[in-house]
Amino acid sequence: MSDKENDKIIDIFRKPSVNGDTDRRRFFKGFQYVKITKDENGNYYKEEALREYAKKCFYIISVMRKNAIGVALYKYKVPYDSLLNFFYRFRNTKAYGEIIDIERYIPEDLA
């Protein structure tokens, strides 16, 4: 990634640096989060539109597993509706491996 591209990246989780400003970071059960109420165009999010968008997305979950010759990556295509079920099964069964990456896959017709 070039330096110009890095300049466009905003760290939304960094601590505010304004003098006298309190720490505005929020946490939920030990995980930091940021609340976003408007889209990139300044419009408020609509509940139904977000749900419909999410239902059309998939997640590519990369899992590293050991095998006879070393390690291999297994990539799972998980629909939005099955995401929590995937994590539950991965955690609560004899599944072996380590989650390495989670990437959102947006079908081309959504763009």
Beta strands, then each sheet from edge to edge (+ up, - down):
strand 1: 26-28
strand 2: 31-33
strand 3: 58-67
strand 4: 70-79
strand 5: 98-105
sheet 1: 1+ 2-
sheet 2: 4+ 3- 5+
end
